[in-house]
Amino acid sequence: LNHYELLGVDKKATEQEIGRAFRQKSMDCHPDKFPNDAAKAAEMKALSQAKTMLLDPAQRETYDKSL
């Protein structure tokens, strides 16, 4: 699972671009819109994890090295 592909951003994306991409993607799977959809909940969780990792400079550097 590539976090950049999941969010639809380039590897050189800025924090603002990552945040914007997360907001756009999360609208399609937000639990408030789909309260009983387990697949959408899993997608939202994956998006949140990707955003968290890519916005933390230390985690992002480690992740980039592992790619």
PDB file with SEQRES, HELIX, SHEET and CRYST1 records, atoms N, CA, C and O in Angstrom:
SEQRES   1 A   67  LEU ASN HIS TYR GLU LEU LEU GLY VAL ASP LYS LYS ALA          
SEQRES   2 A   67  THR GLU GLN GLU ILE GLY ARG ALA PHE ARG GLN LYS SER          
SEQRES   3 A   67  MET ASP CYS HIS PRO ASP LYS PHE PRO ASN ASP ALA ALA          
SEQRES   4 A   67  LYS ALA ALA GLU MET LYS ALA LEU SER GLN ALA LYS THR          
SEQRES   5 A   67  MET LEU LEU ASP PRO ALA GLN ARG GLU THR TYR ASP LYS          
SEQRES   6 A   67  SER LEU                                                      
HELIX    1 AA1 HIS A    3  LEU A    7  1                                   5    
HELIX    2 AA2 GLU A   15  SER A   26  1                                  12    
HELIX    3 AA3 ALA A   38  LEU A   55  1                                  18    
HELIX    4 AA4 PRO A   57  SER A   66  1                                  10    
CRYST1    1.000    1.000    1.000  90.00  90.00  90.00 P 1           1          
ATOM      1  N   LEU A   1       0.845  -1.179   0.000  1.00  0.00           N  
ATOM      2  CA  LEU A   1       0.000   0.000   0.000  1.00  0.00           C  
ATOM      3  C   LEU A   1       0.889   1.241   0.000  1.00  0.00           C  
ATOM      4  O   LEU A   1       1.619   1.486   0.960  1.00  0.00           O  
ATOM      5  N   ASN A   2       0.828   2.006  -1.056  1.00  0.00           N  
ATOM      6  CA  ASN A   2       1.619   3.219  -1.178  1.00  0.00           C  
ATOM      7  C   ASN A   2       0.780   4.399  -0.700  1.00  0.00           C  
ATOM      8  O   ASN A   2      -0.274   4.691  -1.265  1.00  0.00           O  
ATOM      9  N   HIS A   3       1.252   5.071   0.337  1.00  0.00           N  
ATOM     10  CA  HIS A   3       0.498   6.173   0.922  1.00  0.00           C  
ATOM     11  C   HIS A   3       0.329   7.341  -0.051  1.00  0.00           C  
ATOM     12  O   HIS A   3      -0.699   8.018  -0.045  1.00  0.00           O  
ATOM     13  N   TYR A   4       1.327   7.567  -0.873  1.00  0.00           N  
ATOM     14  CA  TYR A   4       1.232   8.648  -1.854  1.00  0.00           C  
ATOM     15  C   TYR A   4       0.138   8.353  -2.878  1.00  0.00           C  
ATOM     16  O   TYR A   4      -0.651   9.233  -3.223  1.00  0.00           O  
ATOM     17  N   GLU A   5       0.095   7.115  -3.361  1.00  0.00           N  
ATOM     18  CA  GLU A   5      -0.933   6.726  -4.330  1.00  0.00           C  
ATOM     19  C   GLU A   5      -2.321   6.752  -3.703  1.00  0.00           C  
ATOM     20  O   GLU A   5      -3.290   7.160  -4.344  1.00  0.00           O  
ATOM     21  N   LEU A   6      -2.413   6.323  -2.466  1.00  0.00           N  
ATOM     22  CA  LEU A   6      -3.691   6.309  -1.766  1.00  0.00           C  
ATOM     23  C   LEU A   6      -4.278   7.719  -1.689  1.00  0.00           C  
ATOM     24  O   LEU A   6      -5.476   7.911  -1.894  1.00  0.00           O  
ATOM     25  N   LEU A   7      -3.433   8.694  -1.393  1.00  0.00           N  
ATOM     26  CA  LEU A   7      -3.895  10.078  -1.307  1.00  0.00           C  
ATOM     27  C   LEU A   7      -3.926  10.772  -2.667  1.00  0.00           C  
ATOM     28  O   LEU A   7      -4.546  11.824  -2.819  1.00  0.00           O  
ATOM     29  N   GLY A   8      -3.261  10.185  -3.646  1.00  0.00           N  
ATOM     30  CA  GLY A   8      -3.245  10.777  -4.975  1.00  0.00           C  
ATOM     31  C   GLY A   8      -2.331  11.978  -5.089  1.00  0.00           C  
ATOM     32  O   GLY A   8      -2.632  12.935  -5.802  1.00  0.00           O  
ATOM     33  N   VAL A   9      -1.195  11.924  -4.372  1.00  0.00           N  
ATOM     34  CA  VAL A   9      -0.228  13.020  -4.421  1.00  0.00           C  
ATOM     35  C   VAL A   9       1.133  12.503  -4.867  1.00  0.00           C  
ATOM     36  O   VAL A   9       1.406  11.304  -4.834  1.00  0.00           O  
ATOM     37  N   ASP A  10       1.965  13.428  -5.278  1.00  0.00           N  
ATOM     38  CA  ASP A  10       3.326  13.126  -5.698  1.00  0.00           C  
ATOM     39  C   ASP A  10       4.213  12.934  -4.463  1.00  0.00           C  
ATOM     40  O   ASP A  10       3.881  13.407  -3.376  1.00  0.00           O  
ATOM     41  N   LYS A  11       5.322  12.249  -4.634  1.00  0.00           N  
ATOM     42  CA  LYS A  11       6.256  12.012  -3.534  1.00  0.00           C  
ATOM     43  C   LYS A  11       6.823  13.320  -2.978  1.00  0.00           C  
ATOM     44  O   LYS A  11       7.261  13.369  -1.828  1.00  0.00           O  
ATOM     45  N   LYS A  12       6.816  14.361  -3.779  1.00  0.00           N  
ATOM     46  CA  LYS A  12       7.353  15.656  -3.339  1.00  0.00           C  
ATOM     47  C   LYS A  12       6.248  16.606  -2.890  1.00  0.00           C  
ATOM     48  O   LYS A  12       6.465  17.817  -2.834  1.00  0.00           O  
ATOM     49  N   ALA A  13       5.080  16.084  -2.571  1.00  0.00           N  
ATOM     50  CA  ALA A  13       3.939  16.908  -2.176  1.00  0.00           C  
ATOM     51  C   ALA A  13       4.227  17.661  -0.876  1.00  0.00           C  
ATOM     52  O   ALA A  13       4.898  17.152   0.022  1.00  0.00           O  
ATOM     53  N   THR A  14       3.710  18.868  -0.802  1.00  0.00           N  
ATOM     54  CA  THR A  14       3.863  19.678   0.408  1.00  0.00           C  
ATOM     55  C   THR A  14       2.815  19.263   1.437  1.00  0.00           C  
ATOM     56  O   THR A  14       1.898  18.502   1.130  1.00  0.00           O  
ATOM     57  N   GLU A  15       2.959  19.768   2.655  1.00  0.00           N  
ATOM     58  CA  GLU A  15       1.985  19.477   3.703  1.00  0.00           C  
ATOM     59  C   GLU A  15       0.598  19.967   3.299  1.00  0.00           C  
ATOM     60  O   GLU A  15      -0.403  19.303   3.569  1.00  0.00           O  
ATOM     61  N   GLN A  16       0.542  21.117   2.661  1.00  0.00           N  
ATOM     62  CA  GLN A  16      -0.740  21.666   2.225  1.00  0.00           C  
ATOM     63  C   GLN A  16      -1.394  20.769   1.172  1.00  0.00           C  
ATOM     64  O   GLN A  16      -2.603  20.542   1.210  1.00  0.00           O  
ATOM     65  N   GLU A  17      -0.602  20.270   0.246  1.00  0.00           N  
ATOM     66  CA  GLU A  17      -1.135  19.379  -0.794  1.00  0.00           C  
ATOM     67  C   GLU A  17      -1.631  18.063  -0.196  1.00  0.00           C  
ATOM     68  O   GLU A  17      -2.649  17.522  -0.628  1.00  0.00           O  
ATOM     69  N   ILE A  18      -0.916  17.563   0.783  1.00  0.00           N  
ATOM     70  CA  ILE A  18      -1.323  16.325   1.445  1.00  0.00           C  
ATOM     71  C   ILE A  18      -2.628  16.549   2.199  1.00  0.00           C  
ATOM     72  O   ILE A  18      -3.540  15.726   2.124  1.00  0.00           O  
ATOM     73  N   GLY A  19      -2.717  17.649   2.918  1.00  0.00           N  
ATOM     74  CA  GLY A  19      -3.938  17.963   3.647  1.00  0.00           C  
ATOM     75  C   GLY A  19      -5.131  18.148   2.730  1.00  0.00           C  
ATOM     76  O   GLY A  19      -6.230  17.678   3.025  1.00  0.00           O  
ATOM     77  N   ARG A  20      -4.913  18.827   1.627  1.00  0.00           N  
ATOM     78  CA  ARG A  20      -5.979  19.060   0.651  1.00  0.00           C  
ATOM     79  C   ARG A  20      -6.447  17.739   0.033  1.00  0.00           C  
ATOM     80  O   ARG A  20      -7.646  17.504  -0.116  1.00  0.00           O  
ATOM     81  N   ALA A  21      -5.496  16.890  -0.320  1.00  0.00           N  
ATOM     82  CA  ALA A  21      -5.830  15.594  -0.913  1.00  0.00           C  
ATOM     83  C   ALA A  21      -6.597  14.726   0.093  1.00  0.00           C  
ATOM     84  O   ALA A  21      -7.545  14.033  -0.275  1.00  0.00           O  
ATOM     85  N   PHE A  22      -6.183  14.770   1.358  1.00  0.00           N  
ATOM     86  CA  PHE A  22      -6.881  14.001   2.389  1.00  0.00           C  
ATOM     87  C   PHE A  22      -8.329  14.469   2.524  1.00  0.00           C  
ATOM     88  O   PHE A  22      -9.246  13.649   2.576  1.00  0.00           O  
ATOM     89  N   ARG A  23      -8.535  15.774   2.579  1.00  0.00           N  
ATOM     90  CA  ARG A  23      -9.896  16.304   2.706  1.00  0.00           C  
ATOM     91  C   ARG A  23     -10.764  15.885   1.528  1.00  0.00           C  
ATOM     92  O   ARG A  23     -11.920  15.502   1.712  1.00  0.00           O  
ATOM     93  N   GLN A  24     -10.222  15.955   0.334  1.00  0.00           N  
ATOM     94  CA  GLN A  24     -11.000  15.589  -0.852  1.00  0.00           C  
ATOM     95  C   GLN A  24     -11.347  14.097  -0.845  1.00  0.00           C  
ATOM     96  O   GLN A  24     -12.494  13.724  -1.089  1.00  0.00           O  
ATOM     97  N   LYS A  25     -10.363  13.255  -0.567  1.00  0.00           N  
ATOM     98  CA  LYS A  25     -10.592  11.807  -0.574  1.00  0.00           C  
ATOM     99  C   LYS A  25     -11.510  11.372   0.572  1.00  0.00           C  
ATOM    100  O   LYS A  25     -12.326  10.464   0.411  1.00  0.00           O  
ATOM    101  N   SER A  26     -11.370  12.025   1.725  1.00  0.00           N  
ATOM    102  CA  SER A  26     -12.158  11.614   2.886  1.00  0.00           C  
ATOM    103  C   SER A  26     -13.641  11.936   2.719  1.00  0.00           C  
ATOM    104  O   SER A  26     -14.477  11.327   3.387  1.00  0.00           O  
ATOM    105  N   MET A  27     -13.977  12.860   1.860  1.00  0.00           N  
ATOM    106  CA  MET A  27     -15.384  13.176   1.625  1.00  0.00           C  
ATOM    107  C   MET A  27     -16.119  11.993   0.983  1.00  0.00           C  
ATOM    108  O   MET A  27     -17.335  11.865   1.126  1.00  0.00           O  
ATOM    109  N   ASP A  28     -15.390  11.144   0.289  1.00  0.00           N  
ATOM    110  CA  ASP A  28     -15.989   9.992  -0.380  1.00  0.00           C  
ATOM    111  C   ASP A  28     -16.185   8.790   0.542  1.00  0.00           C  
ATOM    112  O   ASP A  28     -16.827   7.812   0.159  1.00  0.00           O  
ATOM    113  N   CYS A  29     -15.634   8.861   1.757  1.00  0.00           N  
ATOM    114  CA  CYS A  29     -15.743   7.703   2.645  1.00  0.00           C  
ATOM    115  C   CYS A  29     -15.946   8.082   4.110  1.00  0.00           C  
ATOM    116  O   CYS A  29     -15.740   7.255   4.998  1.00  0.00           O  
ATOM    117  N   HIS A  30     -16.346   9.316   4.364  1.00  0.00           N  
ATOM    118  CA  HIS A  30     -16.495   9.779   5.748  1.00  0.00           C  
ATOM    119  C   HIS A  30     -17.590   8.993   6.468  1.00  0.00           C  
ATOM    120  O   HIS A  30     -18.653   8.746   5.898  1.00  0.00           O  
ATOM    121  N   PRO A  31     -17.339   8.604   7.706  1.00  0.00           N  
ATOM    122  CA  PRO A  31     -18.314   7.811   8.470  1.00  0.00           C  
ATOM    123  C   PRO A  31     -19.663   8.511   8.661  1.00  0.00           C  
ATOM    124  O   PRO A  31     -20.686   7.839   8.797  1.00  0.00           O  
ATOM    125  N   ASP A  32     -19.681   9.821   8.674  1.00  0.00           N  
ATOM    126  CA  ASP A  32     -20.957  10.540   8.816  1.00  0.00           C  
ATOM    127  C   ASP A  32     -21.838  10.350   7.580  1.00  0.00           C  
ATOM    128  O   ASP A  32     -23.064  10.346   7.685  1.00  0.00           O  
ATOM    129  N   LYS A  33     -21.222  10.196   6.426  1.00  0.00           N  
ATOM    130  CA  LYS A  33     -21.980   9.995   5.189  1.00  0.00           C  
ATOM    131  C   LYS A  33     -22.360   8.526   4.983  1.00  0.00           C  
ATOM    132  O   LYS A  33     -23.393   8.216   4.390  1.00  0.00           O  
ATOM    133  N   PHE A  34     -21.509   7.635   5.481  1.00  0.00           N  
ATOM    134  CA  PHE A  34     -21.708   6.194   5.303  1.00  0.00           C  
ATOM    135  C   PHE A  34     -21.584   5.499   6.662  1.00  0.00           C  
ATOM    136  O   PHE A  34     -20.595   4.809   6.909  1.00  0.00           O  
ATOM    137  N   PRO A  35     -22.577   5.671   7.548  1.00  0.00           N  
ATOM    138  CA  PRO A  35     -22.444   5.179   8.920  1.00  0.00           C  
ATOM    139  C   PRO A  35     -22.363   3.656   9.078  1.00  0.00           C  
ATOM    140  O   PRO A  35     -21.788   3.181  10.057  1.00  0.00           O  
ATOM    141  N   ASN A  36     -22.909   2.895   8.163  1.00  0.00           N  
ATOM    142  CA  ASN A  36     -22.932   1.438   8.323  1.00  0.00           C  
ATOM    143  C   ASN A  36     -22.131   0.702   7.256  1.00  0.00           C  
ATOM    144  O   ASN A  36     -22.403  -0.464   6.967  1.00  0.00           O  
ATOM    145  N   ASP A  37     -21.154   1.371   6.675  1.00  0.00           N  
ATOM    146  CA  ASP A  37     -20.362   0.776   5.594  1.00  0.00           C  
ATOM    147  C   ASP A  37     -18.949   0.486   6.093  1.00  0.00           C  
ATOM    148  O   ASP A  37     -18.135   1.397   6.238  1.00  0.00           O  
ATOM    149  N   ALA A  38     -18.669  -0.776   6.351  1.00  0.00           N  
ATOM    150  CA  ALA A  38     -17.362  -1.182   6.885  1.00  0.00           C  
ATOM    151  C   ALA A  38     -16.230  -0.906   5.904  1.00  0.00           C  
ATOM    152  O   ALA A  38     -15.128  -0.552   6.323  1.00  0.00           O  
ATOM    153  N   ALA A  39     -16.480  -1.060   4.613  1.00  0.00           N  
ATOM    154  CA  ALA A  39     -15.445  -0.810   3.605  1.00  0.00           C  
ATOM    155  C   ALA A  39     -15.053   0.666   3.594  1.00  0.00           C  
ATOM    156  O   ALA A  39     -13.873   1.005   3.496  1.00  0.00           O  
ATOM    157  N   LYS A  40     -16.047   1.530   3.694  1.00  0.00           N  
ATOM    158  CA  LYS A  40     -15.770   2.976   3.722  1.00  0.00           C  
ATOM    159  C   LYS A  40     -15.021   3.347   4.999  1.00  0.00           C  
ATOM    160  O   LYS A  40     -14.143   4.210   4.976  1.00  0.00           O  
ATOM    161  N   ALA A  41     -15.363   2.701   6.109  1.00  0.00           N  
ATOM    162  CA  ALA A  41     -14.672   2.961   7.370  1.00  0.00           C  
ATOM    163  C   ALA A  41     -13.206   2.543   7.275  1.00  0.00           C  
ATOM    164  O   ALA A  41     -12.323   3.243   7.769  1.00  0.00           O  
ATOM    165  N   ALA A  42     -12.953   1.406   6.643  1.00  0.00           N  
ATOM    166  CA  ALA A  42     -11.579   0.934   6.465  1.00  0.00           C  
ATOM    167  C   ALA A  42     -10.795   1.878   5.552  1.00  0.00           C  
ATOM    168  O   ALA A  42      -9.619   2.152   5.794  1.00  0.00           O  
ATOM    169  N   GLU A  43     -11.450   2.370   4.508  1.00  0.00           N  
ATOM    170  CA  GLU A  43     -10.801   3.318   3.597  1.00  0.00           C  
ATOM    171  C   GLU A  43     -10.456   4.613   4.329  1.00  0.00           C  
ATOM    172  O   GLU A  43      -9.376   5.172   4.135  1.00  0.00           O  
ATOM    173  N   MET A  44     -11.372   5.085   5.165  1.00  0.00           N  
ATOM    174  CA  MET A  44     -11.125   6.312   5.935  1.00  0.00           C  
ATOM    175  C   MET A  44      -9.956   6.111   6.886  1.00  0.00           C  
ATOM    176  O   MET A  44      -9.125   7.005   7.046  1.00  0.00           O  
ATOM    177  N   LYS A  45      -9.885   4.946   7.516  1.00  0.00           N  
ATOM    178  CA  LYS A  45      -8.783   4.646   8.432  1.00  0.00           C  
ATOM    179  C   LYS A  45      -7.453   4.643   7.688  1.00  0.00           C  
ATOM    180  O   LYS A  45      -6.464   5.179   8.188  1.00  0.00           O  
ATOM    181  N   ALA A  46      -7.420   4.049   6.506  1.00  0.00           N  
ATOM    182  CA  ALA A  46      -6.191   4.015   5.703  1.00  0.00           C  
ATOM    183  C   ALA A  46      -5.771   5.421   5.284  1.00  0.00           C  
ATOM    184  O   ALA A  46      -4.586   5.755   5.311  1.00  0.00           O  
ATOM    185  N   LEU A  47      -6.747   6.241   4.894  1.00  0.00           N  
ATOM    186  CA  LEU A  47      -6.445   7.624   4.515  1.00  0.00           C  
ATOM    187  C   LEU A  47      -5.877   8.397   5.699  1.00  0.00           C  
ATOM    188  O   LEU A  47      -4.917   9.154   5.552  1.00  0.00           O  
ATOM    189  N   SER A  48      -6.469   8.205   6.865  1.00  0.00           N  
ATOM    190  CA  SER A  48      -5.998   8.896   8.066  1.00  0.00           C  
ATOM    191  C   SER A  48      -4.574   8.484   8.426  1.00  0.00           C  
ATOM    192  O   SER A  48      -3.748   9.322   8.788  1.00  0.00           O  
ATOM    193  N   GLN A  49      -4.298   7.197   8.323  1.00  0.00           N  
ATOM    194  CA  GLN A  49      -2.953   6.707   8.621  1.00  0.00           C  
ATOM    195  C   GLN A  49      -1.932   7.258   7.624  1.00  0.00           C  
ATOM    196  O   GLN A  49      -0.824   7.633   8.006  1.00  0.00           O  
ATOM    197  N   ALA A  50      -2.308   7.302   6.362  1.00  0.00           N  
ATOM    198  CA  ALA A  50      -1.413   7.840   5.335  1.00  0.00           C  
ATOM    199  C   ALA A  50      -1.121   9.308   5.600  1.00  0.00           C  
ATOM    200  O   ALA A  50       0.028   9.743   5.527  1.00  0.00           O  
ATOM    201  N   LYS A  51      -2.156  10.064   5.906  1.00  0.00           N  
ATOM    202  CA  LYS A  51      -1.978  11.496   6.189  1.00  0.00           C  
ATOM    203  C   LYS A  51      -1.074  11.695   7.398  1.00  0.00           C  
ATOM    204  O   LYS A  51      -0.159  12.518   7.363  1.00  0.00           O  
ATOM    205  N   THR A  52      -1.327  10.948   8.462  1.00  0.00           N  
ATOM    206  CA  THR A  52      -0.532  11.077   9.680  1.00  0.00           C  
ATOM    207  C   THR A  52       0.936  10.778   9.412  1.00  0.00           C  
ATOM    208  O   THR A  52       1.817  11.507   9.868  1.00  0.00           O  
ATOM    209  N   MET A  53       1.195   9.710   8.675  1.00  0.00           N  
ATOM    210  CA  MET A  53       2.579   9.340   8.383  1.00  0.00           C  
ATOM    211  C   MET A  53       3.275  10.382   7.513  1.00  0.00           C  
ATOM    212  O   MET A  53       4.417  10.756   7.779  1.00  0.00           O  
ATOM    213  N   LEU A  54       2.590  10.845   6.484  1.00  0.00           N  
ATOM    214  CA  LEU A  54       3.234  11.766   5.545  1.00  0.00           C  
ATOM    215  C   LEU A  54       3.392  13.176   6.116  1.00  0.00           C  
ATOM    216  O   LEU A  54       4.227  13.940   5.634  1.00  0.00           O  
ATOM    217  N   LEU A  55       2.616  13.526   7.118  1.00  0.00           N  
ATOM    218  CA  LEU A  55       2.758  14.855   7.716  1.00  0.00           C  
ATOM    219  C   LEU A  55       3.787  14.891   8.839  1.00  0.00           C  
ATOM    220  O   LEU A  55       4.161  15.973   9.291  1.00  0.00           O  
ATOM    221  N   ASP A  56       4.247  13.742   9.293  1.00  0.00           N  
ATOM    222  CA  ASP A  56       5.301  13.676  10.301  1.00  0.00           C  
ATOM    223  C   ASP A  56       6.636  13.557   9.570  1.00  0.00           C  
ATOM    224  O   ASP A  56       6.894  12.547   8.917  1.00  0.00           O  
ATOM    225  N   PRO A  57       7.486  14.581   9.675  1.00  0.00           N  
ATOM    226  CA  PRO A  57       8.742  14.568   8.899  1.00  0.00           C  
ATOM    227  C   PRO A  57       9.621  13.338   9.142  1.00  0.00           C  
ATOM    228  O   PRO A  57      10.190  12.798   8.194  1.00  0.00           O  
ATOM    229  N   ALA A  58       9.739  12.893  10.372  1.00  0.00           N  
ATOM    230  CA  ALA A  58      10.589  11.741  10.670  1.00  0.00           C  
ATOM    231  C   ALA A  58      10.001  10.457  10.077  1.00  0.00           C  
ATOM    232  O   ALA A  58      10.721   9.663   9.470  1.00  0.00           O  
ATOM    233  N   GLN A  59       8.704  10.259  10.255  1.00  0.00           N  
ATOM    234  CA  GLN A  59       8.062   9.062   9.703  1.00  0.00           C  
ATOM    235  C   GLN A  59       8.103   9.079   8.178  1.00  0.00           C  
ATOM    236  O   GLN A  59       8.310   8.047   7.540  1.00  0.00           O  
ATOM    237  N   ARG A  60       7.903  10.264   7.604  1.00  0.00           N  
ATOM    238  CA  ARG A  60       7.911  10.370   6.141  1.00  0.00           C  
ATOM    239  C   ARG A  60       9.285  10.038   5.584  1.00  0.00           C  
ATOM    240  O   ARG A  60       9.394   9.356   4.565  1.00  0.00           O  
ATOM    241  N   GLU A  61      10.324  10.511   6.239  1.00  0.00           N  
ATOM    242  CA  GLU A  61      11.685  10.231   5.769  1.00  0.00           C  
ATOM    243  C   GLU A  61      11.976   8.727   5.817  1.00  0.00           C  
ATOM    244  O   GLU A  61      12.548   8.168   4.882  1.00  0.00           O  
ATOM    245  N   THR A  62      11.582   8.091   6.902  1.00  0.00           N  
ATOM    246  CA  THR A  62      11.770   6.643   7.038  1.00  0.00           C  
ATOM    247  C   THR A  62      10.969   5.904   5.969  1.00  0.00           C  
ATOM    248  O   THR A  62      11.467   4.964   5.349  1.00  0.00           O  
ATOM    249  N   TYR A  63       9.723   6.335   5.759  1.00  0.00           N  
ATOM    250  CA  TYR A  63       8.868   5.704   4.747  1.00  0.00           C  
ATOM    251  C   TYR A  63       9.464   5.865   3.355  1.00  0.00           C  
ATOM    252  O   TYR A  63       9.506   4.905   2.585  1.00  0.00           O  
ATOM    253  N   ASP A  64       9.924   7.066   3.025  1.00  0.00           N  
ATOM    254  CA  ASP A  64      10.506   7.323   1.711  1.00  0.00           C  
ATOM    255  C   ASP A  64      11.735   6.446   1.461  1.00  0.00           C  
ATOM    256  O   ASP A  64      11.948   5.973   0.345  1.00  0.00           O  
ATOM    257  N   LYS A  65      12.533   6.235   2.494  1.00  0.00           N  
ATOM    258  CA  LYS A  65      13.715   5.383   2.353  1.00  0.00           C  
ATOM    259  C   LYS A  65      13.334   3.930   2.107  1.00  0.00           C  
ATOM    260  O   LYS A  65      14.053   3.194   1.432  1.00  0.00           O  
ATOM    261  N   SER A  66      12.193   3.525   2.664  1.00  0.00           N  
ATOM    262  CA  SER A  66      11.771   2.128   2.507  1.00  0.00           C  
ATOM    263  C   SER A  66      11.153   1.856   1.137  1.00  0.00           C  
ATOM    264  O   SER A  66      11.044   0.701   0.725  1.00  0.00           O  
ATOM    265  N   LEU A  67      10.748   2.915   0.429  1.00  0.00           N  
ATOM    266  CA  LEU A  67      10.158   2.716  -0.894  1.00  0.00           C  
ATOM    267  C   LEU A  67      11.246   2.327  -1.820  1.00  0.00           C  
ATOM    268  O   LEU A  67      10.998   2.102  -3.004  1.00  0.00           O  
TER     269      LEU A  67                                                      
END                                                                             
